[in-house]
Every structure is written in structure tokens, then in C-alpha cells.
């Protein structure tokens, strides 16, 4: 349904749409609606140059390509991608203002906002950057003993009573939640039956090579890299835990959004368009892989990246398959919308695993963090339609359905929890 531009800032809105069109960006889609932070008078980005932190992972691609392709300039900003060593480093630089924004774990943003992932700071999610494309890797030593998936790992752990060590990338992050959910699905309590350590993504393969862990959950290309190097096998992909799950987001502080609303909108629009470009063709995906494989970005071989982004999977044990639910950066805009239910899900898992003591205001917090209105305005500029509903429904690996309707009941429904 068409919505009219209205209110005291309507002229600024119209100016922004005209400017975006003149610069080669798109005009407003009626399906994108209206709403968001619009500065009175000028709609130009308040800050012309922004530092966006990223970790060397395939899913930093839309941030990098927005800069490399010059898409950012269409929206009046210059993105400077800044390579970071670890998620705690990203967190600290976001909080202290060294970074303006970041390619960051969904659950990290929520953890900082809640004070469960270090210093408490009001945070913001501007958009989701990708769906799918992470994996849980088991060591070749475990595979040689028959542990090649969830059920066989649980059986081995039940009979071989030694301490098992698994790695994730940040305590409140996505990889920790996928790992915990997967283990618990097969009767393994990650808080009691295993030792869980935190390791930066680029260091996962090296640590497994020297025997520091039995398994890890991380984003690509570090799952496929373990297979190439012959040290690990894929126990499960995260899209098989939750098809089209949320993953990395474009995160920043609430202060940044309040101070630079036009900048936040412009950067979001540029990265939406970059994700759309990546997903548009095979040649674009290959160009992206070649670009981010470079030393200044992910620093790995192109073949470690370009297979799984095309859905060409192998598990390291001879099995190959074409996965339709590979890493996606746009998927007709459904990837990028910051669904409130996605953010709420991470809070339910933080409660499940004892990272937060009491039930929070799940919906209220998601509304504070996820900047729906800014996203809608950015999507309008990028000529991208937005979903009608701020919630979505999915069935996860263990058969439970998440729809965001009763988060307290959902969080308390799991038999295995902290």
C-alpha cells in the first residue's frame, strides 16, 4: 500500500530521494514505507568518512564491496574498511568510538547493550548483513573415532569420558549460540559436559592443527579451510540448524545513530546495494571472492571462499552436495531487514545459557536496538522493498518453532539449559 511522505521533515525526505536518484541511487519504493531519522533541513550525511571494522570472514563482503566498487560514494559517504583481530577488539573500538560502525556478530551487539559482553553501552543494529554460511567443524581425530555429526559425537562423548574442548568466537555471539544449540539438540550440555573456549576466527584452523580443540563453530572460509588443510570435517552447517538464520549485522552505538542519522542511513543504503550486487550473478560472486581473499581483507586462497558461497559443499569425508541455503547477502531484501524476532531469539538463548539472569523485555529491547525506521529509509533509497512484518517464523534443528510471540515461554521450554 502506498504511503505518503508527511510531517515536518517531509521536505527533507523528498530532498533525499531526489538526491539519491540524481546520484544514481534508486527512488522510493512504495513498499518501503516511510519513517526514520531525518535531519531537518539538510539530509546529507553529517559525517562524510566512516571507519567500519570487520573481521576476516567471508560475510564481511558487502561492507568491503560497498567501498571497493564505490557504491558508498553514490550515497555521499566514504567507507574505510578497517581489519580487526578479534571480536572483543571490535567491541572495544565500537564502544570507545575508534570505529564508527562494524561488521559484527548479532549476539555481540545485544550482549553489549545488556552489559553481558563487557562494558554496557546502548547499541544499534542498522541491518543484517548475511544469512547462513557458518559451520561446525570437528577434528579429523574425532572423525577417525566415528564422530562425524551430532548423534555420533554425543555417543562418543558418552563413552569416552575425557574432557572435550570446543571453540566459539565470542561468548554472546552467533557462533556460541549455534554451537550450544547443536550440542544440546543431541543431549550434550555445553555448560556441563564440555569445555568451551573463545578463539578469534582467523586463528581457529591453526589451533585445531595443534590439537587445542575437538571442534569449533565459525564463519567461512575457516570451515572449508580446515577441510582443504586436512585437519577437520564439517559436522553440520549452521543453515541446517536454522535455515536462513541471522548472522552478522551492521552494528554501531545508539549515540552514533542519534548524532549522525543521515550517515547511518547512507551507509546502510550503500551496503544493501553491495549485497544486492554480490547476489546478482555468478561473476559478481567470483569477483567478490577474488577481492576479499586478498591479504588486506580475509587473507586466504580464493578457492577457500568461492566454493561455499556458490553452494558447493564437501564435508571432508568424501561427501559433496549442492546446498541451496548457502551464504546470502541480499536475497530480494529478506536478508537485510533487521527483524525484531531475530534479535529477540538471541536474548532467549542468552537467558537459556545463564548469560542473563532474569527474563528481559524481549520485544522492548529489540525495538531499542534494531533501527527499523532507518532501515526502511535506506531501503527506499536503494530501491529495495521491505518485508511487511517485523517478525518471522522458523523451525529449528530440534523441531522447535520460533516466531517471537512468547519469548519467555520459548526460553524456558528447553530441557537442556544452564
Buried (B, 14 or more C-beta within 10 A) or exposed (E): EEEEBEEEBEBBBEBBBEBBBEEEBBEBBEBBBBBBBBBEEEBBBBBEEBBBBBBBBBBBBBBBBBBBBEBBBBBBBBBBBBBBEBBBBBBBBBBEEBBBBBBBBBBBBBBBBBEBBBEEBEBBBBBBBBBBBBBBBBBBEBBEBEBBBBEBBBBBBEEEEEEBBBBBBBBBBBBBBBBBBBBBBBBBBBBEBBEBEBBBBBBBBEBBBEEBBBBBBBBBBBBBBBBBBEBBBBBBBBBBBBBBBBBBBBBBBBBBBEEBBBBBBBBBBBBBBBBBBBBEEEEBBBBBBEBBBEEEBBEBBBEBBBBBBBBBBBBBEEEEEEBEBBBBBBBEBBBBBBBBBBBBBBBBBBBBBEBBEEBBEBBEBBBBBBBBBBBBBBBBBBBBBBBEEBBBEBEBBBEEEBBBEEBEEBBEEBEBBE
